[in-house]
Amino acid sequence: MTKIVAYDSYLGIDDESVEAIQRTAPDANVVAPTKEDLATELADAEIFYGYHSPEVFRAAKKLCWIQSAAAGLDAMVDAPLIERGLTITNASGVHAPQVAEAAWALTLALTRGMQTYFRHQQEHHWEWGTHFDLDGATAGIIGLGGIGRRYARVAAAFGMRVLAVDAHEPPRPDAVEAVWSLDRLNELLATADVVLISCPATKETHHLINAERLACIKPTSFLVNIARGDIVDEVALAESLRSGCIAGAGVDVCAAEPLPSESTLWDTPNLIITPHCAGLSPNRRRRLIEFFCQNLRRYLNDEPLLNIVDPRIGYPVPAAP
C-alpha cells in the first residue's frame, strides 16, 4: 500500500486537506503526523507532501517522490537529498498570481510615494511627495517564470515597455518586447525604470545584484525583490539607497528571516519591507492541495509529473506558466 505523509511546517495540514488527498488516492495510507512523529512516519513512506528542512528525510529510505508546497527549494533540498535520485516537484506557478500582485503593489507604492504619505498620515501632515510615471516607462524583469510573466502582463497593461533576462531564454510572451540572455543583465539594469527580481535562488544567483550591478541602475529607478533575499547584496543595496544611487526599493524577502530588529535595513531610506508575505492568500492551502492531488493522480497513473525539479539547477525547466 502506498503511504503518503503530509506535513507542512508553515501552513500545517488540516482535515480537509487529508480528506482531499485520500479521495484522490483511496487505496493509500494518508498520514498527517505531528512534528514529533514525522521522522517515524516517514521511515516507510513512499510520498511526502508539504514542507520541511532536509534533515528529516535522511532516514526515509523508501521515499520516492517529494512534492514541495513551496516554489523555492533552497531551504528544503540539499545535496545528499538530490544525490539519492528522488523525484522532486515544486509549487512553481501555484503562488504566482498572489506574488505578482504583491510585486505590483510594491511597484505602485514606490513610484507613487506611498511610504511618504503613510508617514505623513501618522504625523497629520499634508504635503505632496515625489511621483514617477509608469506609463511609457520600462520594466526590466530578471527571471521570466510564472511570476515574471504575470508581472509583465500587468506592467504592459499600465503602458510600460517590458524587457526580460532569463538564463534559459524562454519563448517571448506577448507582453514582453524582448527576452535577453543573462549576459545582458547589466544592459537591462541600465535601461529599466523598475527592476523586478523573480528568478530562483541558486549558487549562481547568490548576490547576483551586487554593488557593481546596483551602480548600473539609474538614480531615478526602482528595485523590487520578491524572490529570495540572498540574490541581493543587502549591504550594497542599503548603501545605494542612502547615497541616492537608486530611487527606491521594495523587498518581500531578506537574507535573514525574520529580519533582526537591529538590522540597518529597517531604517534605510526609500526602502519598503514586507515580511515574506507575497504568496499569502486565504486560498493558499486549498490551491496547493489541488495541485498536489493533480500530480498525485498522474503519479498513480504512471503519467509525467508537473514541475519536476532539475537537480542540476534546483528548479523546473521550463518554468511553470
N, C-alpha and C positions, 0 to 999 in steps of 0.2 A: 504493500500500500504506500502510495506517495505521501510523504509527510511535508507539510508546509508550515514554516514558522513565520509568524507576522509580528514584528516588533519595530516600533518607531520611537527613538529616544527624543524626538522633537514633538511630534503631534500625538503620539500614543495610538493605540489601536482600540476602537470601540466595538461593541457587539454588532452593530450594523455592518461594519467592515468585515468582521469574521463571517457573518452570515452571507455576505455577497461573495466572498471567496469560496465558501462551502457550496453555494448554489452553482458556482462555475465549475467546481471540481467535487461533485457529490461523493465520489469514492475515496477522496483524500482525507487524511487526518490533519485537520487545520488546528494549529495551536497558537494562542496569543499569550506567551508566558510573561511572568513578572521579570523584572531586572535580575532578581536573584536566581531565577530558574532558567534564564535564557541560554546560558552555556550548556546546561544539561539537556535541554530540549533540542539544541542544535546538533548534538552529538550524532543523532541518527536522522537528521533532516535532509531532504533532497533539494528543497527550495526555501530560500529566505526572501521575504519581502519586508522592506522598511528601511531603517537607517540605524547604524551603529558604527563605532570606530572599529578598526580591523582586527584587534586582538581577540575579539570574541569568536572569530571564525577559525582560529588556529586548530582547535580540536574537532571541528566539524568535517570529518573525513569523508562523509557520504554526500556532502553538499555538491550539487551540480550547477545550480543556477542562483544568482543573486539578482533580484530586481530592486534597485535603489529607489527610494522615494525622493531623491534629490537629483538635480542635473549635474552639479559639480561633485566629483568623487575624490577630491584631493584629501579630504579628512576621513574617508571611508575605506578606500582601497590602497593597499601598499604593495611593494614589490613581491613579498612572499605570497600574497594572495594571487597576484597576477601570474606568478610562476607556476601555480597549481593548474592553470589552464581552465579555470571555471568560466562558464558563460556569465557575463556580467552585462546587465542592461540598466540604463539610467532613465531619468524622467525628463529628458530634454524635450522641450516643446509643451509640456503639460502646464508649466507655470508661465509660459511666455506671455500670454495676454496681460496678466497682472504685473509682471516685471516691466513690460514695455510701458504700461500705464504709469507705473511709478517713475520710470526713467523720464517720461514726458512731463510728469508733474514736477520733477526736479528741473527739467529744462525750462519750463514756464516760470517756475519760482525764481530761478536765476536771472532769466532775461527780462522779467517784469519787476525785479527788485523786491520780491515778496518778503525776503528776510528783513529788509529795511522797514517795510511797512508793519510787519508783525512787531518789531521792536518799537516803532513809533506808537503803535496802538497801546502797548504796555505803558508807554511814557505819556500817553494822552497828548501826543504831539502831531500836528498836521503840517506835513511838508512833502513836496514831491521828491522822488528819488530819481535814479538813472534807469532808463529803459533801453532795450535793444530790440530791433525789429527782426523777427524770424522770416517774414515774407521777403523772399528774394535773397536770403542768406543761404549758407552752405552747411549741411550736416555731414560730418565725417564719422563713419561707423567702423569700429575695429572689431571684426568678428561678425559675419553675416549668417548667424544661425537663426533659430526661431525668434529670439528676442530682437536681434538686429533687423530682421526683415519686417517685423511688426512696427518697430520704431520708424523704419524707413517709410512705411506707408503713411503713418501719421505725419511725419515731417513733410512729405511730399504734399499731403492734403493741406498743410499750412503754407504752401507756396515755397518750400525750401528745395534747393538743389541738393541731391543726396549722392555722396560718394562713399565707397567702402573699400577696406582692405581685408583680405581673408587668406589664411595660409593655404587653403585648398581651392581658391578661386572658383567658387560655385557659379552656376548659371545666374545671369543678371536678372533680378526681378524688375518688373515694370517701373516700380517707384525709384529705382536706383539708376543714375546716369552711367556710372562706371564701377566695375569691381576690379581692383588692382591687386597685384601680388604684395606680400608683406614687405618686400624690399622698397616699396614706395610709401612706407608709413610716414617718413619724415615729410614727404610732399603732401600727404593727406593732412597732417597736423598743421602745416603751414597754410593750407588752403581753407580749412574748415573754420566756421564761426562757432559751432558747437561740436564737440568730440564726444562720442559715446563709446565707452569700453564695454563690450559684450562678448568677449572671447573667453574660452576656457582657461582655467589656471593650470599651467604645466610648468615644467622646468624651463622651457623656452620662453614662457611669458612672464616669469618672475621679474619684477621691476622692468617690464617692457617699456613703461613710461617712467623714465628716469630724468635726471636734471638736464641732460643733453636734449632729450626729446621734448621736455616741457619748454625748453628755450625755443623750440621750433614753433610753438603755438603763439598766435598773435596776442598782443596785450589786450585786445578787445574781445577775445574768445573765451569760451567756457568749456569745462571738462565735466562729464558725468560718468560715474563708475557704478554699475550695478552688477559687476561680475564677481571679482574677488579682490580683497584689499591688497594682497601681495603683488598684484600686477602693477601697482603704482608705488614708486618710492615716496612714502609719505613725508619724509623729511624734506625732500626736494619739492614736493607739492606745497607744503606749508611755506617754504621759503619763496616759492614763485608767487604765492598769493600775498604774502606780506610785502614783497617788493613791487607788486603790481605787474609782474611779468605776464600773468594771465588775469582775466577779469573776474573769474569766479569758478567755483567747483561745487558739485553736489555728489556725495558718496553715500551709498547704502551699505557699503562693505568697508571693513577696516582690517589691517593685518592682525591686530589683536582684538578679539571679540569675547565678551563685551569690551568696548573701548574703555581703558582705565580712566578713572576720574581725574588723574593727574596728567593725562595726555595733553600736549600743547595743541592738538587738533581742535579741541573744544573751543578755544579762544582764537583760532586762526581767522582773520578777516575774510569775508566773502566766501565762506565755506558753509554749506548746508550739510548736516549729518543726519541720516536716519538709521535706525538700529537693525540693519539687515532684515527689513520687513517687506521688501518689494514684492515678494512672492506670496504674501499672506492674503487669505481670502476665506470667507465663511464656507466656501465650497472646495477648499483645497484638499481636504481628506477624501471627499467623495470623488473628485476628479482623479486623484492618484489611484484609488482603489479601482475605479473604472478602467484606467489604463493598465493596471496590473492584471485585472481579470481578462482584458482583451489579449494581453500577452500570454496569460495562463492558458487560455483556450488554444492559442497557437502551439504552446509547448506540449499540451496533452495530445494535440492532433499532429505532432511532428511537422509543424509548419515553421517557416522562418520567423524569428522573433523581431520585434521592433526595437530600435535603439540599442543594438548590440555595440558595446564599447570596444574600440580598437585598443588592445592592451599596449601597443607601442606608444600611443599618444594620450590615452586616458579619456576619450570621448568618442561618440559615434561619428562616422563619416559615411555618407553625407549627413549633415545635421538634420534634426527633426524640423518639419515645416512649421 
